[in-house]
Amino acid sequence: MAQPGDENSFPAIKNQRGKICILSIDSGGMKGILCGKALAYLEKALKSKSGNPNARVADYFDVAAGSSVGGIFTAMLFATRDNKQPIFTAEETWRFLADNGKRIYRSGAGKNGGILKKILKNGSTGSSSNGMEKAMKEAFTAGRRSLTLKDTLKPVLIPCYDLSSTAPFLFSRADALETDSFDFPLWEVCRATSAEPGLSGPVLMQSVDGQTKCVAVDGGLAMSNPTVAAITHVLHNKQEFPFVRGVEDLLVLSLGTGQLLEVSYEYEQVKNWRLKDWAKPMARISGDGSADSVDQTVAMAFQQCRSSNYVRIQVTYF
């Protein structure tokens, strides 16, 4: 257990705003470009409002959580080489995805069922793991050293699904500061949270001290919308957030990656569907439906302070 004064001790977070600001970014493959552009707009606005040309998103949020592509963005926005400033600007997040997306999501999910439809039709979609690893390693190195979860400016939470324990696994900066057994290279964390089954193989993860292992796949399978994980982390982490009493002390910005306009179906339409006919609806239910459920749960938790303390941004498209 880290003690005050230790190198890895937890500084109590109490910002000038009086509330803890949480950023949450959904999974979504190449659709994550929408989030990246929204973050770039936000960072530009923060620079203008603050009068600080060097202002970054990380300066204004105390905790960040991201799943799949949202996990990559979270790592990019908060990773640091000097413990002072993030390596990447918000503008660089979506540009990174635009430049490397085909290496990461080679046959990325599209609006017609995407990866699920391809798997149901062909049984396989190939693997892009080599392209992914190269892109991630290039992004998260400092000289010859791989950056780890400890090399982030603020608490970050990035999920994956661990096949070896058949349970979600949450990569956490707080856990990494506690022990090397939960510290992992950031490039591997990003590789794990975005390892979509069928697009790339599972990732055999090992902590920096070799004591913790997991067989990781896509964080979106575990939690497509990680907002609840971030809120729970703050409410139950009295070492870093001793001044938080409840959700009234939180400000939450939750970014979706866009979803299809909902289409309703009548029984007569679906009663004779075959497996392939369910591809598109299943993708919608398992992805967007899960994220929507989290949104509704969080909104109910905030109750009277929902409109002032919780903002969910989600784009709907055809």
Backbone hydrogen bonds in HBPLUS format (Angstrom, degrees):
<---DONOR---> <-ACCEPTOR-->    atom                        ^
c    i                          cat <-CA-CA->   ^        H-A-AA   ^      H-
h    n   atom  resd res      DA  || num        DHA   H-A  angle D-A-AA Bond
n    s   type  num  typ     dist DA aas  dist angle  dist       angle   num
A0006-ASP N   A0003-GLN O   2.89 MM   3  5.52 163.0  1.91 143.1 146.5     1
A0009-SER N   A0006-ASP O   3.23 MM   3  5.05 165.6  2.25 107.9 106.8     2
A0013-ILE N   A0240-GLU O   2.67 MM 227  5.61 170.7  1.68 155.0 155.0     3
A0018-GLY N   A0015-ASN O   3.17 MM   3  5.69 156.5  2.23 111.5 118.2     4
A0020-ILE N   A0249-ASP O   2.93 MM 229  6.35 159.1  1.97 162.4 158.2     5
A0251-LEU N   A0020-ILE O   2.85 MM 231  6.03 156.0  1.90 152.5 150.4     6
A0062-ASP N   A0021-CYS O   2.80 MM  41  5.28 151.2  1.88 137.3 146.7     7
A0063-VAL N   A0021-CYS O   3.25 MM  42  6.60 143.7  2.39 158.3 160.5     8
A0022-ILE N   A0251-LEU O   2.76 MM 229  6.13 162.9  1.79 163.7 169.2     9
A0253-LEU N   A0022-ILE O   2.90 MM 231  6.20 166.0  1.92 164.9 168.5    10
A0023-LEU N   A0063-VAL O   2.96 MM  40  6.31 159.0  2.00 147.9 154.4    11
A0065-ALA N   A0023-LEU O   2.83 MM  42  6.31 152.1  1.91 155.7 165.2    12
A0024-SER N   A0253-LEU O   2.92 MM 229  6.27 156.6  1.98 162.0 162.7    13
A0255-LEU N   A0024-SER O   2.81 MM 231  6.14 169.5  1.82 158.5 160.1    14
A0025-ILE N   A0065-ALA O   2.88 MM  40  6.33 147.8  1.99 145.7 156.4    15
A0067-SER N   A0025-ILE O   3.16 MM  42  6.58 152.9  2.24 161.6 168.3    16
A0026-ASP N   A0255-LEU O   2.98 MM 229  6.19 167.4  2.00 179.1 176.7    17
A0027-SER N   A0224-SER O   2.97 MM 197  5.14 149.0  2.07 143.2 149.8    18
A0031-LYS N   A0028-GLY O   3.17 MM   3  5.41 141.2  2.32 139.8 133.9    19
A0032-GLY N   A0029-GLY O   2.93 MM   3  5.76 164.7  1.95 122.4 127.4    20
A0033-ILE N   A0030-MET O   3.20 MM   3  6.07 174.3  2.20 121.8 123.0    21
A0034-LEU N   A0031-LYS O   3.00 MM   3  5.95 156.0  2.06 126.8 130.3    22
A0035-CYS N   A0032-GLY O   2.95 MM   3  5.14 116.7  2.36 101.2 116.0    23
A0036-GLY N   A0032-GLY O   2.96 MM   4  6.32 162.9  1.99 156.0 161.0    24
A0037-LYS N   A0033-ILE O   2.92 MM   4  6.13 157.4  1.97 150.3 155.3    25
A0038-ALA N   A0034-LEU O   3.01 MM   4  6.24 151.1  2.09 142.6 151.0    26
A0039-LEU N   A0035-CYS O   2.82 MM   4  6.11 157.2  1.87 156.0 162.2    27
A0040-ALA N   A0036-GLY O   2.92 MM   4  6.16 148.5  2.02 142.2 151.2    28
A0041-TYR N   A0037-LYS O   2.96 MM   4  6.20 153.6  2.03 144.3 150.8    29
A0042-LEU N   A0038-ALA O   2.92 MM   4  6.20 156.4  1.98 145.8 152.7    30
A0043-GLU N   A0039-LEU O   2.87 MM   4  6.09 161.9  1.90 149.4 153.9    31
A0044-LYS N   A0040-ALA O   3.01 MM   4  6.18 156.0  2.07 144.1 150.6    32
A0045-ALA N   A0041-TYR O   2.96 MM   4  6.21 154.5  2.02 147.4 154.4    33
A0046-LEU N   A0042-LEU O   2.88 MM   4  6.16 152.5  1.96 150.9 158.8    34
A0047-LYS N   A0043-GLU O   3.02 MM   4  6.26 152.3  2.10 146.0 152.7    35
A0048-SER N   A0044-LYS O   3.09 MM   4  6.35 154.1  2.16 143.3 150.2    36
A0049-LYS N   A0045-ALA O   2.84 MM   4  6.04 168.7  1.85 156.4 159.1    37
A0050-SER N   A0046-LEU O   2.95 MM   4  5.82 156.2  2.00 141.5 148.3    38
A0051-GLY N   A0047-LYS O   2.98 MM   4  5.66 131.5  2.22 133.0 143.9    39
A0055-ALA N   A0052-ASN O   3.14 MM   3  5.43 167.2  2.15 117.6 118.1    40
A0059-ASP N   A0056-ARG O   3.00 MM   3  5.44 149.9  2.09 110.4 119.3    41
A0060-TYR N   A0057-VAL O   3.00 MM   3  5.63 156.9  2.05 119.1 125.8    42
A0064-ALA N   A0155-PRO O   3.06 MM  91  6.54 152.2  2.14 153.4 162.0    43
A0157-LEU N   A0064-ALA O   2.89 MM  93  6.36 139.8  2.06 148.0 158.6    44
A0066-GLY N   A0157-LEU O   3.07 MM  91  6.61 150.8  2.16 162.6 171.6    45
A0070-GLY N   A0067-SER O   2.82 MM   3  4.66 135.7  2.02 138.1 126.1    46
A0071-GLY N   A0068-SER O   2.85 MM   3  5.03 130.1  2.11 101.3 115.5    47
A0072-ILE N   A0068-SER O   3.13 MM   4  6.63 146.9  2.25 148.6 157.8    48
A0073-PHE N   A0069-VAL O   3.02 MM   4  6.34 162.0  2.05 149.6 153.7    49
A0074-THR N   A0070-GLY O   2.94 MM   4  6.08 154.5  2.00 139.1 146.5    50
A0075-ALA N   A0071-GLY O   2.99 MM   4  6.18 164.3  2.01 147.8 151.3    51
A0076-MET N   A0072-ILE O   2.96 MM   4  6.20 159.8  2.00 149.6 155.7    52
A0077-LEU N   A0073-PHE O   2.86 MM   4  6.04 160.6  1.90 155.2 159.8    53
A0078-PHE N   A0074-THR O   3.18 MM   4  6.25 140.7  2.34 145.4 154.3    54
A0079-ALA N   A0075-ALA O   2.84 MM   4  5.51 133.1  2.06 148.3 155.7    55
A0153-LEU N   A0078-PHE O   2.87 MM  75  5.47 154.5  1.93 148.6 154.2    56
A0087-ILE N   A0079-ALA O   2.87 MM   8  5.99 150.1  1.96 153.0 155.5    57
A0080-THR N   A0151-ASP O   2.96 MM  71  5.66 155.2  2.02 146.1 146.3    58
A0092-GLU N   A0089-THR O   3.11 MM   3  5.27 128.4  2.39  97.3 110.2    59
A0093-THR N   A0090-ALA O   3.05 MM   3  5.30 147.5  2.16 104.3 113.9    60
A0095-ARG N   A0091-GLU O   3.43 MM   4  6.58 157.3  2.49 143.5 149.9    61
A0096-PHE N   A0092-GLU O   2.88 MM   4  5.77 145.5  2.00 132.6 141.2    62
A0097-LEU N   A0093-THR O   3.15 MM   4  6.48 155.0  2.21 145.1 151.3    63
A0098-ALA N   A0094-TRP O   2.84 MM   4  6.06 155.9  1.90 144.8 152.0    64
A0099-ASP N   A0095-ARG O   2.87 MM   4  6.01 154.0  1.93 145.4 151.9    65
A0100-ASN N   A0096-PHE O   2.87 MM   4  5.90 151.6  1.95 145.8 153.9    66
A0101-GLY N   A0097-LEU O   2.62 MM   4  4.79 127.8  1.88 140.1 144.7    67
A0103-ARG N   A0100-ASN O   2.86 MM   3  5.27 136.1  2.06 109.8 123.0    68
A0104-ILE N   A0100-ASN O   3.02 MM   4  6.31 140.0  2.18 148.1 160.3    69
A0104-ILE N   A0101-GLY O   3.11 MM   3  4.97 124.2  2.43  90.5 105.1    70
A0105-TYR N   A0101-GLY O   2.54 MM   4  5.48 164.1  1.57 157.7 162.6    71
A0108-GLY N   A0105-TYR O   3.02 MM   3  4.60 152.8  2.09 120.0 112.9    72
A0117-LYS N   A0113-GLY O   3.34 MM   4  5.06 160.5  2.38 107.4 110.9    73
A0118-LYS N   A0114-GLY O   3.08 MM   4  6.40 156.7  2.14 152.8 160.0    74
A0119-ILE N   A0115-ILE O   2.95 MM   4  6.19 159.1  2.00 153.2 158.5    75
A0120-LEU N   A0116-LEU O   2.99 MM   4  6.20 164.5  2.02 150.3 154.3    76
A0121-LYS N   A0117-LYS O   2.98 MM   4  6.10 144.4  2.11 141.8 151.6    77
A0122-ASN N   A0118-LYS O   2.74 MM   4  5.73 170.7  1.75 154.3 157.5    78
A0123-GLY N   A0119-ILE O   2.70 MM   4  4.42 137.6  1.87 118.0 130.2    79
A0128-SER N   A0199-LEU O   2.78 MM  71  6.18 125.7  2.08 138.2 155.0    80
A0132-MET N   A0128-SER O   3.07 MM   4  6.30 159.5  2.12 153.7 160.2    81
A0133-GLU N   A0129-SER O   2.92 MM   4  6.08 168.7  1.93 153.8 155.8    82
A0134-LYS N   A0130-ASN O   3.15 MM   4  6.32 163.8  2.18 148.5 152.5    83
A0135-ALA N   A0131-GLY O   3.13 MM   4  6.28 165.2  2.15 148.9 152.8    84
A0136-MET N   A0132-MET O   2.94 MM   4  6.14 164.2  1.97 159.3 163.8    85
A0137-LYS N   A0133-GLU O   2.92 MM   4  5.99 165.8  1.94 151.8 155.9    86
A0138-GLU N   A0134-LYS O   3.10 MM   4  6.19 159.0  2.14 146.3 151.8    87
A0139-ALA N   A0135-ALA O   3.20 MM   4  6.35 145.0  2.33 137.6 146.6    88
A0140-PHE N   A0136-MET O   3.04 MM   4  6.22 154.3  2.11 155.7 161.1    89
A0147-LEU N   A0140-PHE O   3.18 MM   7  5.59 164.9  2.21 128.8 133.3    90
A0142-ALA N   A0145-ARG O   2.71 MM   3  5.15 163.0  1.74 158.2 164.1    91
A0145-ARG N   A0142-ALA O   3.04 MM   3  5.15 159.6  2.08 125.7 124.0    92
A0186-LEU N   A0147-LEU O   2.76 MM  39  5.77 165.2  1.79 136.9 141.8    93
A0151-ASP N   A0148-THR O   2.79 MM   3  5.36 150.2  1.88 116.6 125.9    94
A0149-LEU N   A0184-PHE O   3.09 MM  35  5.93 137.0  2.28 150.1 161.1    95
A0173-ARG N   A0156-VAL O   3.19 MM  17  5.53 156.7  2.24 150.1 154.4    96
A0158-ILE N   A0171-PHE O   2.93 MM  13  5.07 159.1  1.98 143.8 150.6    97
A0171-PHE N   A0158-ILE O   2.87 MM  13  5.07 158.9  1.91 144.5 141.6    98
A0160-CYS N   A0169-PHE O   2.87 MM   9  5.37 143.7  2.00 153.1 164.4    99
A0169-PHE N   A0160-CYS O   2.91 MM   9  5.37 168.2  1.93 144.4 145.2   100
A0161-TYR N   A0217-VAL O   2.97 MM  56  5.27 164.2  1.99 141.1 144.6   101
A0217-VAL N   A0161-TYR O   2.96 MM  56  5.27 141.9  2.11 139.0 151.0   102
A0162-ASP N   A0167-ALA O   2.92 MM   5  5.54 159.3  1.97 151.6 152.5   103
A0166-THR N   A0162-ASP O   2.83 MM   4  5.63 117.9  2.22 139.6 157.5   104
A0167-ALA N   A0162-ASP O   3.28 MM   5  5.54 148.6  2.38 141.9 147.6   105
A0163-LEU N   A0215-VAL O   2.74 MM  52  5.29 161.4  1.77 162.8 156.6   106
A0176-ALA N   A0172-SER O   3.03 MM   4  6.30 152.6  2.10 144.4 152.6   107
A0177-LEU N   A0173-ARG O   2.91 MM   4  6.17 150.5  1.99 151.5 158.3   108
A0178-GLU N   A0174-ALA O   3.13 MM   4  6.30 137.0  2.32 135.8 147.5   109
A0179-THR N   A0175-ASP O   3.06 MM   4  6.38 152.3  2.14 150.6 156.0   110
A0182-PHE N   A0179-THR O   3.15 MM   3  5.91 170.1  2.16 119.6 122.2   111
A0183-ASP N   A0180-ASP O   3.17 MM   3  4.86 169.7  2.19 103.7 104.0   112
A0208-VAL N   A0183-ASP O   2.87 MM  25  5.90 155.3  1.94 162.3 167.4   113
A0188-GLU N   A0185-PRO O   3.12 MM   3  5.40 124.1  2.44 102.4 115.8   114
A0189-VAL N   A0185-PRO O   3.02 MM   4  6.36 151.6  2.10 149.2 158.1   115
A0190-CYS N   A0186-LEU O   2.92 MM   4  6.18 162.9  1.95 154.7 157.8   116
A0191-ARG N   A0187-TRP O   2.95 MM   4  6.06 150.3  2.04 136.3 145.4   117
A0192-ALA N   A0188-GLU O   2.78 MM   4  5.94 152.4  1.86 145.5 152.7   118
A0193-THR N   A0189-VAL O   2.96 MM   4  6.20 168.5  1.98 154.4 156.5   119
A0194-SER N   A0190-CYS O   3.26 MM   4  6.22 136.9  2.46 138.5 147.5   120
A0195-ALA N   A0192-ALA O   3.29 MM   3  5.23 171.6  2.29 108.8 109.8   121
A0219-GLY N   A0193-THR O   2.78 MM  26  4.36 165.0  1.80 113.4 118.3   122
A0196-GLU N   A0194-SER O   2.97 MM   2  5.78 123.5  2.30 112.0  95.9   123
A0218-ASP N   A0195-ALA O   2.89 MM  23  4.57 148.8  1.99 128.5 121.1   124
A0199-LEU N   A0196-GLU O   2.98 MM   3  5.46 151.6  2.06 130.5 139.7   125
A0200-SER N   A0196-GLU O   3.09 MM   4  5.93 158.8  2.14 164.6 166.3   126
A0203-VAL N   A0216-ALA O   2.84 MM  13  4.96 165.2  1.86 144.2 148.9   127
A0216-ALA N   A0203-VAL O   2.75 MM  13  4.96 154.8  1.81 154.9 147.8   128
A0205-MET N   A0214-CYS O   2.72 MM   9  5.13 161.3  1.76 168.6 169.4   129
A0214-CYS N   A0205-MET O   3.16 MM   9  5.13 148.9  2.26 125.3 130.1   130
A0207-SER N   A0212-THR O   2.88 MM   5  5.28 156.2  1.94 151.9 158.4   131
A0210-GLY N   A0207-SER O   2.88 MM   3  4.97 157.1  1.93 108.0 115.5   132
A0221-LEU N   A0218-ASP O   3.15 MM   3  5.69 152.0  2.23 110.3 117.5   133
A0222-ALA N   A0219-GLY O   3.02 MM   3  5.22 129.5  2.29 101.0 114.1   134
A0223-MET N   A0219-GLY O   2.90 MM   4  6.15 171.7  1.90 164.1 165.7   135
A0230-ALA N   A0226-PRO O   3.15 MM   4  6.48 154.5  2.22 153.7 160.6   136
A0231-ILE N   A0227-THR O   2.98 MM   4  6.29 165.0  2.01 157.1 160.8   137
A0232-THR N   A0228-VAL O   2.87 MM   4  5.98 169.9  1.88 155.4 158.6   138
A0233-HIS N   A0229-ALA O   2.99 MM   4  6.04 152.7  2.06 139.9 147.7   139
A0234-VAL N   A0230-ALA O   3.15 MM   4  6.44 155.7  2.21 147.7 152.8   140
A0235-LEU N   A0231-ILE O   2.97 MM   4  6.23 171.3  1.98 158.7 160.9   141
A0236-HIS N   A0232-THR O   3.06 MM   4  6.05 146.3  2.17 148.5 155.4   142
A0237-ASN N   A0234-VAL O   3.32 MM   3  5.21 166.9  2.34 103.6 107.4   143
A0241-PHE N   A0237-ASN O   2.92 MM   4  5.84 149.1  2.02 146.5 156.4   144
A0244-VAL N   A0241-PHE O   3.40 MM   3  5.81 170.7  2.41 113.8 116.5   145
A0249-ASP N   A0246-GLY O   2.98 MM   3  5.78 167.6  2.00 124.3 128.4   146
A0250-LEU N   A0247-VAL O   3.01 MM   3  5.20 159.1  2.05 116.8 117.0   147
A0252-VAL N   A0309-ASN O   2.77 MM  57  6.10 165.0  1.80 156.5 160.7   148
A0311-VAL N   A0252-VAL O   2.88 MM  59  6.13 162.4  1.91 159.1 165.0   149
A0254-SER N   A0311-VAL O   2.86 MM  57  6.18 170.1  1.87 167.9 171.1   150
A0313-ILE N   A0254-SER O   2.91 MM  59  6.29 165.6  1.93 170.4 175.3   151
A0256-GLY N   A0313-ILE O   2.77 MM  57  5.94 172.7  1.77 170.7 168.3   152
A0259-GLN N   A0315-VAL O   2.80 MM  56  6.33 146.5  1.91 157.2 168.3   153
A0317-TYR N   A0259-GLN O   2.95 MM  58  6.22 156.3  2.01 150.8 156.8   154
A0261-LEU N   A0317-TYR O   2.72 MM  56  5.56 134.5  1.92 161.7 160.6   155
A0269-GLN N   A0266-GLU O   2.93 MM   3  5.35 136.6  2.12 109.0 121.2   156
A0270-VAL N   A0266-GLU O   3.37 MM   4  6.74 146.4  2.49 149.5 158.6   157
A0270-VAL N   A0267-TYR O   3.12 MM   3  5.37 124.0  2.44 102.1 115.5   158
A0271-LYS N   A0267-TYR O   2.99 MM   4  5.78 142.3  2.14 163.2 168.8   159
A0273-TRP N   A0270-VAL O   3.12 MM   3  5.25 172.5  2.13 116.0 116.8   160
A0277-ASP N   A0274-ARG O   3.00 MM   3  5.31 131.0  2.25 104.7 118.2   161
A0278-TRP N   A0275-LEU O   3.05 MM   3  5.46 148.8  2.15 108.7 117.9   162
A0279-ALA N   A0276-LYS O   3.32 MM   3  5.48 164.6  2.34 105.7 110.3   163
A0282-MET N   A0278-TRP O   2.80 MM   4  5.75 160.7  1.84 158.6 164.8   164
A0283-ALA N   A0279-ALA O   3.01 MM   4  6.18 156.0  2.07 148.9 155.1   165
A0284-ARG N   A0280-LYS O   3.09 MM   4  6.36 156.7  2.14 150.2 156.6   166
A0285-ILE N   A0281-PRO O   2.85 MM   4  6.10 163.6  1.88 154.4 158.6   167
A0286-SER N   A0282-MET O   2.88 MM   4  5.92 173.7  1.88 154.8 156.9   168
A0287-GLY N   A0283-ALA O   3.03 MM   4  5.82 148.7  2.13 136.8 145.1   169
A0289-GLY N   A0284-ARG O   2.89 MM   5  6.27 151.9  1.97 155.4 160.5   170
A0291-ALA N   A0287-GLY O   3.16 MM   4  6.47 164.0  2.19 152.6 157.0   171
A0292-ASP N   A0288-ASP O   2.84 MM   4  6.03 157.5  1.89 152.4 158.7   172
A0293-SER N   A0289-GLY O   3.01 MM   4  6.19 150.0  2.11 142.5 150.2   173
A0294-VAL N   A0290-SER O   3.15 MM   4  6.48 154.7  2.22 148.4 154.1   174
A0295-ASP N   A0291-ALA O   3.04 MM   4  6.33 158.3  2.09 146.4 152.6   175
A0296-GLN N   A0292-ASP O   2.96 MM   4  6.24 159.6  2.00 151.9 156.3   176
A0297-THR N   A0293-SER O   2.98 MM   4  6.19 155.9  2.04 145.7 152.5   177
A0298-VAL N   A0294-VAL O   2.91 MM   4  6.12 165.4  1.93 158.4 161.4   178
A0299-ALA N   A0295-ASP O   2.96 MM   4  6.09 163.7  1.99 149.8 154.8   179
A0300-MET N   A0296-GLN O   3.05 MM   4  6.23 156.4  2.11 144.9 150.5   180
A0301-ALA N   A0297-THR O   3.04 MM   4  6.29 147.3  2.15 142.0 151.4   181
A0301-ALA N   A0298-VAL O   3.05 MM   3  4.99 116.4  2.47  93.5 109.6   182
A0302-PHE N   A0298-VAL O   3.07 MM   4  6.39 146.8  2.19 152.6 160.5   183
A0303-GLN N   A0299-ALA O   3.31 MM   4  6.52 138.1  2.50 140.2 150.5   184
A0305-CYS N   A0302-PHE O   3.04 MM   3  5.49 144.1  2.17 148.8 138.6   185
A0306-ARG N   A0303-GLN O   3.09 MM   3  5.40 158.4  2.14 119.8 120.4   186
A0309-ASN N   A0305-CYS O   2.85 MM   4  5.69 145.6  1.97 155.1 163.5   187
A0310-TYR N   A0306-ARG O   3.00 MM   4  5.19 149.9  2.10 141.3 142.7   188
